[in-house]
Amino acid sequence: MSSVAFPGKVAHLIRFDEPLAPHLWLGIGGPARYFAEPNSREELIEIVREASRAGIVPRILGGGSNLLARESGVDGLVISLASVDMSRMEVAGDRLTACSGAKLSHVVTHAVESGLAGLESLLGIPGTVGGALVGNACAGGQDIGAVTSRIEVLTADGETEWIDQEAGQFSHRRSNLGGELILSAEFQLTPTEVGALTKRLQKLWIVRNASLPQGRSRIAWPFVDPDGATAERLIADIGLAGLREGGASLLAEHPGVLVAKDDATSDDCLKLIERVREQVLLQTGIDLQTSLQIW
């Protein structure tokens, strides 16, 4: 990609050769040639418009929990949605609207505190609203797509529009939103007594917390649970718990979790994932899908 001179109104928002590793849970990744962290919705829209004029399709960085970047980095523009303004939430009646950069755990808690049920089973799932929508985050038989009424997206030309739930084409751990720049989403929830909802959330947290790896950093959940099973159970049943490839390994106690040591490379992670997929297919006939984005 030839060098791009961003105009003065957004030039101060662009950083050059920004290391991606500190922004990602796995802590792996080279630099982004251009990196922007807009402080407001208006700045985000302006950056996308200028990128479009320059022929650049930006990549969107949410919480970084489900992303692996190669050491070669990204020869393009990465836009981070980490600012406070891109994490706002508001409630009106039985509707909760959240910006795409809002952490899913914060949205779940806000819904419960507002006496709105429908998202609480998603407690403990890492990442942001935008990522949860793209992957149709699911837990306890409850998926985010089922309570999504509409999604606000930003077109390549920097125009905003709302699309309905049907356009999202939500299915098992999948949606049609991977190519969209999601600004926000509106969820239609069920009014419920706050006390009862809070108790349910507390019980869910106790159960969920017991199943999460403790005291670990640089982790990811790279596999999609197939229908009627969990990736973790499949991996454990065929004896792959603790499998290692270079500096990357699967946790022995939670084999659905990939852990990267300080010396791990993106190739280590990708080779490990492929070894697991090959063995699961060979021994069970199940084509285990991955949810990890690769840049």
C-alpha distance (Angstrom), angle and dihedral (degrees) to the residues before:
residue distance angle dihedral
M1 . . .
S2 3.81 . .
S3 3.78 117.6 .
V4 3.80 115.7 -81.5
A5 3.80 123.4 -148.0
F6 3.79 107.0 -150.0
P7 3.83 113.3 -151.5
G8 3.79 121.1 -103.1
K9 3.79 96.2 -100.7
V10 3.81 91.4 65.6
A11 3.81 101.4 18.3
H12 3.81 92.4 95.4
L13 3.83 89.4 58.0
I14 3.81 95.3 56.0
R15 3.80 121.4 90.9
F16 3.78 121.8 -169.5
D17 3.81 127.6 -133.4
E18 3.80 92.6 -2.1
P19 3.84 111.8 -176.2
L20 3.81 108.7 -119.0
A21 3.81 97.9 -162.4
P22 3.85 95.2 82.1
H23 3.81 89.7 53.7
L24 3.83 95.2 53.5
W25 3.80 130.7 74.9
L26 3.80 92.0 -132.7
G27 3.81 90.9 52.2
I28 3.80 92.3 -137.4
G29 3.77 128.4 121.3
G30 3.78 145.8 88.8
P31 3.80 127.0 -116.0
A32 3.77 130.7 -59.2
R33 3.78 110.1 -129.8
Y34 3.80 89.3 -139.7
F35 3.79 124.0 19.2
A36 3.80 128.8 -178.6
E37 3.78 132.2 -177.1
P38 3.81 105.1 -172.9
N39 3.78 116.5 -154.5
S40 3.78 94.9 -149.9
R41 3.77 143.9 22.8
E42 3.80 89.3 -106.5
E43 3.80 92.2 55.3
L44 3.80 90.7 48.6
I45 3.79 91.7 52.7
E46 3.80 92.1 47.8
I47 3.82 92.6 49.7
V48 3.81 91.4 50.6
R49 3.80 91.1 49.0
E50 3.79 92.2 51.5
A51 3.80 91.5 45.6
S52 3.80 89.3 51.7
R53 3.80 91.0 52.4
A54 3.81 88.4 52.4
G55 3.81 91.6 48.9
I56 3.80 93.6 -112.1
V57 3.80 122.2 140.9
P58 3.82 105.1 -153.7
R59 3.79 124.3 -138.9
I60 3.79 115.5 -135.2
L61 3.79 121.3 -135.0
G62 3.79 116.9 -159.8
G63 3.79 122.3 166.2
G64 3.80 93.5 -29.3
S65 3.81 92.8 -131.5
N66 3.78 96.5 122.9
L67 3.77 103.0 35.7
L68 3.79 135.0 98.9
A69 3.80 118.4 -169.3
R70 3.78 122.1 -164.4
E71 3.80 120.1 -123.2
S72 3.81 89.1 -111.2
G73 3.79 87.4 67.6
V74 3.79 127.9 -153.6
D75 3.80 121.0 -49.3
G76 3.77 93.0 -153.6
L77 3.79 143.6 41.0
V78 3.80 124.2 -44.0
I79 3.80 117.6 -169.0
S80 3.80 118.0 -159.9
L81 3.81 119.4 -152.0
A82 3.80 94.0 -162.0
S83 3.81 97.3 116.4
V84 3.80 121.1 110.5
D85 3.79 92.0 -118.0
M86 3.81 90.9 59.3
S87 3.82 90.4 52.7
R88 3.80 100.1 57.8
M89 3.81 124.1 134.3
E90 3.79 133.6 -171.1
V91 3.79 136.1 -179.1
A92 3.80 127.3 -145.0
G93 3.80 115.3 174.8
D94 3.79 108.7 -53.6
R95 3.80 92.7 -16.1
L96 3.79 126.1 94.4
T97 3.79 118.7 -169.2
A98 3.79 119.2 -164.2
C99 3.78 132.2 -179.7
S100 3.79 114.9 -118.7
G101 3.80 93.3 -112.2
A102 3.81 93.5 58.3
K103 3.79 113.5 114.2
L104 3.79 109.9 -110.2
S105 3.80 91.3 -132.8
H106 3.82 90.4 56.3
V107 3.80 91.4 49.6
V108 3.81 91.5 50.8
T109 3.81 91.1 50.4
H110 3.81 92.9 46.3
A111 3.80 90.9 50.9
V112 3.80 91.9 51.4
E113 3.81 92.4 46.9
S114 3.81 87.7 51.6
G115 3.81 91.9 51.7
L116 3.80 95.0 -110.7
A117 3.80 120.9 137.1
G118 3.79 128.4 -160.3
L119 3.79 105.4 75.2
E120 3.80 103.3 55.0
S121 3.82 96.0 97.6
L122 3.80 87.9 63.7
L123 3.80 90.8 66.9
G124 3.79 111.7 129.5
I125 3.80 96.4 25.5
P126 3.82 106.8 127.6
G127 3.77 125.4 -133.1
T128 3.77 138.2 45.1
V129 3.79 137.2 -57.8
G130 3.80 91.2 -100.9
G131 3.79 93.4 54.5
A132 3.80 91.8 43.2
L133 3.80 90.4 55.3
V134 3.80 94.4 47.7
G135 3.82 91.5 51.1
N136 3.83 94.7 33.5
A137 3.80 91.1 -126.8
C138 3.79 111.8 -134.6
A139 3.80 137.1 -174.2
G140 3.77 134.8 156.9
G141 3.78 91.6 9.5
Q142 3.81 90.8 -58.4
D143 3.80 121.8 112.9
I144 3.77 129.0 -171.9
G145 3.80 93.9 -128.0
A146 3.81 91.9 64.0
V147 3.82 92.0 64.0
T148 3.81 97.3 36.7
S149 3.79 111.0 109.3
R150 3.81 98.9 177.8
I151 3.80 142.1 -13.0
E152 3.79 128.4 -141.4
V153 3.80 113.3 -141.3
L154 3.77 136.0 -177.4
T155 3.79 116.0 -132.5
A156 3.79 123.5 -138.5
D157 3.80 88.0 -101.4
G158 3.78 91.6 57.1
E159 3.80 96.5 -104.6
T160 3.80 122.0 135.6
E161 3.79 126.1 -133.3
W162 3.79 138.9 164.9
I163 3.79 120.7 -126.2
D164 3.79 124.4 -168.8
Q165 3.79 130.4 -119.8
E166 3.80 92.5 -97.2
A167 3.80 91.5 58.2
G168 3.80 88.5 56.4
Q169 3.83 89.6 63.4
F170 3.79 93.1 -151.3
S171 3.80 116.1 -162.7
H172 3.81 136.6 151.3
R173 3.83 104.3 -31.9
R174 3.78 89.3 -29.9
S175 3.80 141.6 94.4
N176 3.78 139.5 171.0
L177 3.81 92.1 -114.6
G178 3.79 100.7 91.5
G179 3.79 92.7 104.5
E180 3.80 95.3 44.2
L181 3.78 128.7 96.1
I182 3.79 99.3 -135.1
L183 3.80 117.1 -152.0
S184 3.79 100.6 176.4
A185 3.78 144.3 -29.4
E186 3.78 136.4 -140.0
F187 3.79 119.4 -139.5
Q188 3.80 124.4 -160.9
L189 3.78 107.4 -145.9
T190 3.80 138.5 175.8
P191 3.83 120.3 -102.9
T192 3.81 107.7 -122.5
E193 3.80 135.8 169.5
V194 3.81 107.0 -85.0
G195 3.81 96.1 -136.5
A196 3.79 94.3 53.8
L197 3.78 91.6 44.3
T198 3.80 92.0 49.5
K199 3.81 91.5 52.3
R200 3.80 90.0 50.7
L201 3.80 90.1 50.6
Q202 3.80 91.8 49.8
K203 3.80 91.6 51.6
L204 3.79 91.1 48.0
W205 3.79 90.5 50.1
I206 3.80 93.1 52.8
V207 3.81 91.0 52.0
R208 3.81 94.5 42.0
N209 3.78 94.4 45.2
A210 3.80 90.7 54.4
S211 3.80 89.7 57.8
L212 3.80 96.2 48.4
P213 3.81 123.5 92.8
Q214 3.79 109.1 -104.9
G215 3.79 125.3 -141.1
R216 3.79 93.5 5.4
S217 3.78 129.3 131.7
R218 3.80 130.2 -178.7
I219 3.79 95.6 43.7
A220 3.80 138.2 141.1
W221 3.80 139.0 -177.3
P222 3.82 99.7 -133.8
F223 3.81 101.3 171.9
V224 3.79 132.6 78.1
D225 3.80 115.6 -135.2
P226 3.82 107.9 -118.1
D227 3.80 120.5 -133.8
G228 3.78 111.3 -72.2
A229 3.81 96.7 6.9
T230 3.77 143.9 55.6
A231 3.77 125.4 -115.3
E232 3.80 89.2 -132.1
R233 3.81 93.0 56.6
L234 3.82 92.7 46.3
I235 3.80 91.5 50.6
A236 3.81 93.2 46.7
D237 3.80 93.6 46.7
I238 3.80 92.9 57.6
G239 3.79 93.1 46.9
L240 3.79 101.5 -107.2
A241 3.81 98.2 125.2
G242 3.80 108.4 127.8
L243 3.82 93.2 17.1
R244 3.81 111.2 163.4
E245 3.78 136.1 -157.5
G246 3.79 114.2 179.8
G247 3.79 107.8 -57.7
A248 3.81 94.0 -13.6
S249 3.79 125.6 83.8
L250 3.78 144.9 159.9
L251 3.78 116.2 -111.0
A252 3.80 111.2 -106.3
E253 3.80 92.2 -140.9
H254 3.83 95.1 39.3
P255 3.83 106.3 26.7
G256 3.80 92.5 177.7
V257 3.81 87.7 69.7
L258 3.80 122.4 83.9
V259 3.81 116.7 -150.3
A260 3.79 124.4 -162.4
K261 3.81 119.9 -154.2
D262 3.79 120.5 -148.7
D263 3.81 91.1 -92.9
A264 3.82 95.6 45.9
T265 3.79 118.6 126.0
S266 3.77 131.4 -157.4
D267 3.82 88.7 -109.9
D268 3.82 89.8 55.9
C269 3.79 89.9 54.7
L270 3.79 95.0 44.8
K271 3.81 93.5 47.5
L272 3.80 90.8 49.4
I273 3.79 92.2 50.1
E274 3.80 91.5 49.1
R275 3.82 92.6 48.5
V276 3.80 89.7 53.4
R277 3.80 93.0 47.8
E278 3.80 92.2 48.9
Q279 3.81 93.5 50.4
V280 3.80 94.5 44.8
L281 3.80 90.0 51.1
L282 3.81 92.7 45.3
Q283 3.80 96.0 47.4
T284 3.81 102.4 33.7
G285 3.80 106.3 18.8
I286 3.81 89.7 -124.0
D287 3.80 117.6 132.4
L288 3.81 98.6 -141.2
Q289 3.79 109.8 -150.0
T290 3.79 126.3 -147.7
S291 3.78 127.1 -131.8
L292 3.80 96.3 -169.5
Q293 3.80 114.9 114.3
I294 3.80 112.8 -135.5
W295 3.80 119.7 -151.4
